[in-house]
Amino acid sequence: MARRKTVPEGIRITKVGLWFIILTVLVAVPAANTGNNALYLVEATMLSLLVVSGVISRQNLRQLEVEFEPPPEVYAKEPFDIGFDLRNRGHFWPRWLLVLTGTGQARSVLVPFLPRRSSFAGNLELTATGRGILQLEHAHLASIFPLGLFRKGMRYRVDLELLVYPEIRDSIEFRQKGLGGAGEQPARRIGVGPELHSLRAFRHGDDRRGVHWKQTARTGEMVYMEREAETGERLSIVLDNAVGDLDSPSRQEAFEELVSEAATAAHYYLEQDYEVELVTRNEVIGFGRGRGQRRRILEALALLPPVGRQPYPLSGSDPATPALSLDMAGASS
């Protein structure tokens, strides 16, 4: 986290302050017409409250610092939190009724009390409307202390650049091409299957039934056989982004739905321990498993642009692997 520069903003009248000013004017009229000392005293008190409220609201924002912490992952159309740490650097006075707000669709966070030389940690909730790069330039810190008549603001630079992953849907139907062979491909990972994966030196704790005795006799050292896992489901996600110009909102929405469907498929099947690859017109992310593969695929989909139409079809890297084919022809196949 890093310190952020501040930009002072003007004092704004709240709804409560507006009604208070109207009431002050209404009291001033009969006071001037009648010369009643009691009304003059009330009017003077109300005017002094306006002045004091404005001055104290300004002072309430002094010697404050805000630091921001970006979230690890952000998904389109899904609320996410940006952590913040609000600090009072003042030596003598606490702060009251502070309101921190982000840009866009952020919800305000109220800090009712902040003691001197202390801090307040919280989260700002935002929502990204679409995938890609999201620029968060600044956040607003305001004071409504002491009476809520004025709202004095201070703008803090955030300058966070977040990569927004495509929307992950809760449920989706995948019509997969050639999925009858799923699970029949070799896993190419260590397991308990009948096929030999590799030979290595015997280690303490290995099952002696896995010792390769011929190789052991030949080398004079214990050699252990590692075998491939029996199950090894694989899936190619083939997303044809050669869609030409997205010259209408309906075409743009259809393309974003394709990207979201590909992201949802990758997320779902990687959770099921599939080996998954992503094939687009821009790049091929080879077969892989786990969180690292999920991150690579989602990052590629987050930045995937539409390209011009191509005369040749798009297919996965391994013809024997089941594929989920997505294109603008109308449906996944």
N, C-alpha and C positions, 0 to 999 in steps of 0.2 A: 504494500500500500504506500501511497505517496501523498504528500501534502498538496492541496489544491488552492489555486489563486481565487480570490474573491472579487466580485464586481458589485458595488453597492447599487441598490434599487430604491426607487422612491417610496414614500409612504402612501398607502392606499386606505381609503375609508371603507370600513366594513359596513354591513347592513345595520348592525347595532349602532355604529358610529353615525350613519346617515340619519337614523331616527332620532339619535341624541341631538344632532345639529338642528334638525327640524323642530324638536322640542325646545331647544335653546332659543331659536328665532321666535317661536310662539310665546315664550315667556318674556322675551325682550319687548314685544309690541305693547302689551298692557303695562309693563314697567315704565316705558317711556311715556305712555299716555296718561297714566295715573300719578306717576311720581311716588309710588309706594316704595318705602325703604325696604320692606321685606322682600318685595319682588326684585329690587335691585340687588339685594344680598344673594338671593337664589340665582339670579342671572350671573353675578360675578363668580359664584361657586362653580356653575356649569362651565363657564368660559375657562376658568382655571383648570378644571378637570380635563378639558380638551387639550390645553397646552401641556400639562403635566403628562398626560397619556402619550402624546406624541414624542416628548423628550425621552421618557422612560422606555418606550418601545424601541427607540433608536439605540439607547445605551444597553439594552438587553441583548443586543447582537454583537457587542464588542468582545474581543479576545476569545472568539470561538473558532474552532477548527473542525473540519470534517474530512475523514478519510474513507475511501470506498474500496470494496473488494469484489471483483467480478465473479460470477458463478462459474462452475466448471463446465456446465453444458446448458445450452439454451435451445428450445424447440419452438417452432412457429405455432402460434395460437395457443400456447400453453404458458400460464403465469410462471414467472421466475423471480428470484430474489437477488438483489444486490446488497451485500452487507455494507453497513456503514458504522463508523465510530465517531461520535460527536463529543468533542472535548471542550471543557471550560478552562481556559488558561488564566482566568482571573484569580487574583490572590485574595480578594476581600468579599465579593458578592456572588451569590448563586444566580442562576438564571431560571426563569419561569416561562411556561406556556410557549414553547418553541415548536414550530411545525416544519418538517422536512418533506419536500415533494420532489419527485423526479420528473423527467419529461415524458410526454406521450400519455399513456394510459395508467400512470402511476397513482397509487393510493397514498394519501398523506399519512405521515407518522407524527403523532403528537408526543412531545417530550414535556410532561407537566412540570418537572423539577430537575434541575441539574446543579448539584452542589459545586462550590468552588474547588478548583484543582481536581476535578473528577471527569469521568467520561460516561457516555451512554452508548451501548451497542444495540443495533437493531437491523432490520431489513426493509428495503424498499421493494415493493412488489410491482413489476412491470409485465407487459405482454407484448411480444413481437408479432406483428400481423403477417409477416412472410419470412421466407428463408433468405439467406445471404448475409451480407455484412450489415450490422446494425451499429450506427454511430450514436453514442450517448454523450452529448456535449456538456451538459451542466445539470445541476440540481438546485432547487430553491430552498433556502432556509429563511423562515419568517418568524416574527415575534408578534403575538397578540396580547402580550402583557402590557399594562395591568388590567384594563377594563374591556379589552376587545373592541375598542372604538377605532383603532388604526391597526393596519398590518404593514409593518416595516419589513422589507425583504432584503436578502443578500443572496447573490448568485455565486455558486461554487462550481468551478470548472471540474468536470469529471473526465472528459476525453477518453472514454472507454470504447474500444472497438471490439464488438462481439460477433462471433460467427454463429448464425442461427441455423440450426439443423432443420430439415423439412418436418412437416407435421407428421407425427406418429399417431395413427388412428387406433382406436380401441379394438375394432373388429373389422376384418376385410376378407373377402373370398378371393382366393387365388386359383385361377384356372391354369394349371401347369401343363406344359407340353412334355410328354414323355416321362412322367413321374413314376411310371410303373417300375422303372429300374432303380428307384431311389433305394439306397442301402446296399446295392450290389457292387458298388465301386470299392476298390481297396481303400482302406482308411489311410494308409501311409503314416500311421502313428502307432506307438507302442501299445500293446494290449495283450489279449490272451488267445488270439486266433491261431489257426494252423500254419499260416505263412510266416517265413523267416523275415524279420525286419533288419537285424544287424547282429554282429558279434562284438563283444567287448570283454574286458577283464572282469573276472568274478569279483563281486563286492560283498562285504559282510552283510548278512541278512537276505541275500538272494536264495531262491529255492534251488536246492541241489539237483532237482529233477530237470532244471533248465541248462545244466552244464553240457557243453559240446565236448564229449569225451575224446573223439578222434582228434579235434584241433588241440585239445589239452595235451594229449599224448605227443602230438607233433611238436608243440612249442615248449612243453615242459611247464607251462603255467595254466592255471584254471581259466577257461574261456566260457563265457555265458552267452546263451542265445536269447535275444530279444525278438519277440514276435509281434506281428501286426494285429491290431484290433479287428474283430470279425465284422463289426458294423462300421460303415463309413459313409453316411449320407452326404451327398453333395448337391449343390444347386447353383445354376448360373442365372443371375438376374440380368436380362438383356433389355436395356432401356434405349430405344431408338429416339434420340433427341434431334434427328434431322427432320425438323418439322417446318422449316421455312419461317416466314415472318408471322409473328403472333399479332396480327393486325386488328384483333377484336378482343374485348374482355372475355368472351366465351372461349376463345382459343387459348388465351392466357390461363384461364381457370382450368381448362382441360389439361394443359401441359403441367401445371402445378399439381393436379391430381395424379398424373402419372408419376411425377417425382415423389410425391407422398406415398403412393402405392409401393414404389421400389424401396423407399426407406422403411416402410412398415414391414415389407417382406424380409429385408435384410435383418431388421431388429428381431423379428419373430423367429426366423430359422437359425440365426446365430445363438439365440437363447436355447434352441433345441439341440445345440452342439453340432449343427451342420457345418460343413465346409462350404463357404459361399464366395462367389466371385461376382463382380459388377463389370458389365461390359456396356460402354457407351461409345458414341462416335468420337469422343474426346480422348478416352483412355480406357485401359483395362486394368482393374485391380484384381490380381490373381487370387486363387483360392486361399482361404485362411479361416481361422477360427478365433473366437474369443473377443475380448473388449477392444484389443488393438485393431482387429479387422473391422469391427463395428464402427470404430471411430474413423478409420480411413474411408469406409464407404459413405458414412454420413457426411464427412467433410467434402468428399467429391460431389455428392448430391446437393449439398448446400450451395455450391458454386457452379452447378451445371448450367450452361447457357444453351438456348436453342441454336441450332446451326442450319445451314441451307440444306435443301433436300439432296439426297444421294441416290444414284441409280442402282446401287447394289444393296442386297439385304445385309442385316447384321445378325451375327450368331455368336454363341459362346465359344470359348477356347477349346473345349472338349466336346466333340459331337455325341459322345456316349453319356454325357451328364445331363440329367433333367434340367429344363430351362423354364424360367418364367419370362415370357416375352411381352414387353410393354411398348405400345406405339400409339400414334394418334389416329389409327384407323378406326378406333372406337372401343377397343377392349383389349384386355390382356389375353394372351393365348398360350 
